[in-house]
Amino acid sequence: MQLLGIGWTHPSVLHFPVKWNGYFYWMAITPYPNGDNQWENPTSFCSNDGINWREPDEKTAVINLPPTGGAYNSDPSLFYNAADNSIYCFWRQNGVEKGRALFFEKTSDGVNWSEKKLVCSWPAKSVDVIAPSIIQDEGKFYCYGVSTDEAAKGSYFTERAIRRMSSDNLTTGFKPDKANGYELVKIANRPWGDTQEPWHLEVRKVNKVWIMLVATTNNGLYGAGGRLFMGYSTDGLDFTFGERPIADIKATYKSSFIPTYDPKNQVLNVELWRAMSDTWTVYHDYFSIKVK
């Protein structure tokens, strides 16, 4: 089912079993009409069914305005922090002072957002944190992202690998430094083949299993030919992926998902918000996977 109309991408969705400020679902997404990145700034929506969405408040739906000088805000990632009952929106800013940076704002009511704060920054060369995905596990915080300019080809990538930063604090301590804590995520196989590699991602955790959703790109390009693949891990660093994509439509872009496990039937139920780069639209999918 198509959502929101044409001109949207980079969805990041949270689901609450009990309504948070009146809604079960909250989304951050970026406008992207005609592929114009000057519109690419995080915007919030809420929903009670994951399909029909509305602005919490039309005056404050845009979480952060575009920076000056041609820079833009891409790849929002929502994180719910139970410690202060707030939603945090992280995003990657591109083109600021010849580099890139990770920022966040937070809200306790879904309408009023804090001032933006810098998490970390890095040069435009040698490293990146594309499509940051924030997750918490046993008191530590992790930020996954796709990094660039890898010195050596890996088992699953040509020049763009998946890496992970960790910190004891949600908003400080992340360092996108390949030699100092920006760990390489390992994937034994290359299900997307030699002509593709990772482009955007999202990570969730269900019980003790880490689940990763990867949107691919043709080598050397920026999301062209993308498909969606899903993998799992028991430690957050060594992932196993299925050999077949869960979405084999070659215009699939950064997507968001909510996995829930049904132990009685040994089924992983997945709710998916699938972005498409041919028309910059988002679709709602639902499917189940038989697992142990």
Residue pairs with C-beta under 8 A, 6 or more apart in sequence:
1 51
1 283
1 284
2 281
2 282
2 283
3 51
3 53
3 273
3 281
3 282
3 283
3 284
4 29
4 45
4 53
4 281
4 282
5 281
6 33
6 279
6 280
6 281
7 31
7 32
7 33
7 34
7 39
7 280
7 281
8 29
8 30
8 31
8 32
8 275
8 280
8 281
8 282
9 29
9 30
9 32
9 253
9 254
9 275
9 277
9 280
9 282
10 29
10 30
10 32
10 40
10 74
10 75
10 76
10 131
10 200
10 253
10 254
10 275
11 27
11 28
11 29
11 254
11 255
11 256
11 273
11 275
11 282
12 27
12 28
12 29
12 76
12 77
12 78
12 89
12 202
12 256
13 25
13 26
13 27
13 50
13 78
13 256
13 257
13 258
13 273
14 20
14 25
14 26
14 27
14 78
14 79
14 80
14 87
15 24
15 25
15 50
15 258
15 271
16 23
16 24
16 25
16 26
16 80
17 24
19 48
20 26
20 80
20 87
20 110
21 46
21 56
21 109
21 110
21 111
22 46
22 110
23 46
23 47
23 48
23 110
24 47
24 48
24 49
24 50
25 46
25 47
25 48
25 49
25 50
25 53
26 44
26 45
26 46
26 47
26 78
26 87
26 110
27 44
27 45
27 46
27 47
27 53
27 78
27 256
27 273
28 42
28 43
28 44
28 63
28 76
28 77
28 78
28 89
28 91
29 42
29 43
29 45
29 76
29 282
30 39
30 40
30 41
30 42
30 43
30 73
30 74
30 75
30 76
31 39
31 40
31 41
31 43
32 39
32 40
32 280
33 39
33 280
34 280
35 280
37 72
37 74
37 94
38 66
38 70
38 72
39 66
40 66
40 72
40 73
40 74
41 62
41 63
41 64
41 65
41 66
41 72
41 73
42 62
42 63
42 64
42 73
42 76
42 89
42 91
43 55
43 61
43 62
43 63
44 55
44 56
44 60
44 61
44 63
44 89
44 110
45 53
45 54
45 55
45 56
45 61
46 53
46 54
46 55
46 56
46 110
47 53
47 54
50 271
50 273
50 284
51 284
55 61
56 110
56 111
57 111
60 111
60 112
60 113
63 76
63 89
63 91
63 105
63 113
64 73
64 91
64 103
64 105
64 113
64 116
66 72
66 73
67 73
67 93
67 95
67 96
69 95
69 96
70 95
71 93
71 94
71 95
71 96
72 93
72 94
72 95
73 91
73 92
73 93
73 94
73 103
74 91
74 92
74 93
74 94
75 91
75 92
75 130
75 131
75 132
75 200
75 254
76 89
76 90
76 91
77 89
77 90
77 91
77 131
77 132
77 133
77 134
77 202
78 87
78 88
78 89
78 90
79 87
79 88
79 90
79 134
79 135
79 136
79 170
80 86
80 87
80 88
81 87
81 88
81 106
81 136
81 170
84 106
84 108
85 108
86 106
86 107
86 108
87 106
87 107
87 110
88 104
88 105
88 106
88 134
88 170
88 171
89 104
89 105
89 106
89 107
89 113
90 102
90 103
90 104
90 119
90 132
90 134
90 143
91 102
91 103
91 104
91 132
92 100
92 101
92 102
92 129
92 130
92 131
92 132
92 145
93 100
93 101
93 102
93 103
94 100
96 121
98 123
98 124
99 121
99 122
99 123
99 124
100 121
100 122
100 123
100 124
100 128
100 129
101 118
101 119
101 120
101 121
101 122
102 118
102 119
102 120
102 121
102 129
102 132
102 143
102 174
102 176
103 116
103 117
103 118
103 119
104 116
104 117
104 119
104 171
105 113
105 114
105 115
105 116
105 117
106 113
106 114
107 113
107 114
117 171
119 171
119 172
119 174
120 174
120 175
120 176
122 128
122 129
122 176
122 177
125 149
126 148
126 149
126 178
127 147
127 148
127 149
127 176
127 177
127 178
127 182
128 145
128 146
128 147
128 148
128 149
128 176
129 143
129 145
129 146
129 147
129 163
129 165
129 176
130 145
130 146
130 147
130 148
130 160
130 199
130 200
131 145
131 146
131 199
131 200
131 201
131 202
131 254
132 143
132 144
132 145
133 143
133 144
133 145
133 201
133 202
133 203
134 141
134 142
134 143
134 170
135 141
135 142
135 144
135 203
135 204
135 205
135 210
136 142
136 170
137 205
137 236
139 168
140 166
140 167
140 168
141 166
141 167
141 168
141 169
141 170
141 173
141 174
142 164
142 165
142 166
142 167
142 203
142 236
143 164
143 165
143 166
143 167
143 174
144 162
144 163
144 164
144 185
144 201
144 203
144 212
145 162
145 163
145 164
145 165
145 176
145 201
146 160
146 161
146 162
146 163
146 198
146 199
146 200
146 201
147 160
147 161
147 162
147 163
147 176
147 178
147 182
148 159
148 160
149 159
150 157
150 159
150 160
150 161
153 159
154 161
154 184
155 186
155 187
155 188
155 189
155 190
156 187
156 188
156 189
156 190
156 192
156 197
156 198
156 241
157 190
157 197
157 198
158 194
158 197
158 219
158 220
159 197
159 219
159 220
160 197
160 198
160 199
160 217
161 184
161 185
161 198
162 184
162 185
162 187
162 198
162 201
162 212
162 214
163 176
163 178
163 182
163 183
163 184
163 185
164 182
164 183
164 185
164 236
164 237
165 174
165 175
165 176
165 181
165 182
165 183
166 174
166 181
166 183
167 173
167 174
175 181
175 182
176 182
178 184
183 237
185 237
185 238
185 239
186 237
186 238
186 239
187 231
187 239
187 240
187 241
188 238
188 240
189 240
189 241
189 243
191 229
191 241
191 242
191 243
191 244
191 245
192 198
192 214
192 216
192 227
192 229
192 245
195 218
195 219
196 216
196 217
196 218
196 219
196 225
196 227
197 216
197 217
197 219
198 214
198 215
198 216
198 217
199 214
199 215
199 216
199 217
199 222
199 223
199 226
199 254
200 214
200 215
200 223
200 253
200 254
201 212
201 213
201 214
201 215
201 254
202 212
202 213
202 254
202 255
202 256
202 257
203 210
203 211
203 212
203 213
204 210
204 211
204 213
204 257
204 258
204 259
205 211
206 259
206 260
206 261
206 268
207 261
208 234
209 232
209 233
209 234
210 232
210 233
210 234
210 235
210 236
210 239
211 230
211 231
211 232
211 233
211 259
211 268
212 230
212 231
212 232
212 233
212 239
213 228
213 229
213 230
213 255
213 256
213 257
214 228
214 229
214 230
214 231
214 241
215 223
215 226
215 227
215 228
215 252
215 253
215 254
215 255
215 275
216 225
216 226
216 227
216 228
216 229
217 223
217 224
217 225
217 226
218 224
218 225
223 253
223 254
223 277
224 277
225 250
225 251
226 250
226 251
226 252
226 253
226 277
227 245
227 247
227 248
227 249
227 250
227 252
228 245
228 246
228 247
228 252
228 255
228 274
229 241
229 242
229 245
229 246
230 241
230 242
230 246
230 270
231 239
231 240
231 241
231 242
232 239
232 240
233 239
233 240
246 272
246 287
247 255
247 272
247 274
247 285
249 276
251 276
251 277
251 278
252 274
252 275
252 276
252 277
253 275
253 276
253 277
254 275
255 272
255 273
255 274
255 275
256 272
256 273
257 270
257 271
257 272
257 273
258 270
258 271
259 268
259 269
259 270
259 271
260 268
260 269
260 271
261 267
261 268
261 269
261 291
262 268
262 269
266 290
266 291
266 292
267 288
267 289
267 290
267 291
268 288
268 289
268 291
269 286
269 287
269 288
270 286
270 287
270 288
270 289
271 284
271 285
271 286
272 284
272 285
272 286
272 287
273 282
273 283
273 284
273 285
274 282
274 283
274 284
274 285
275 281
275 282
275 283
276 282
276 283
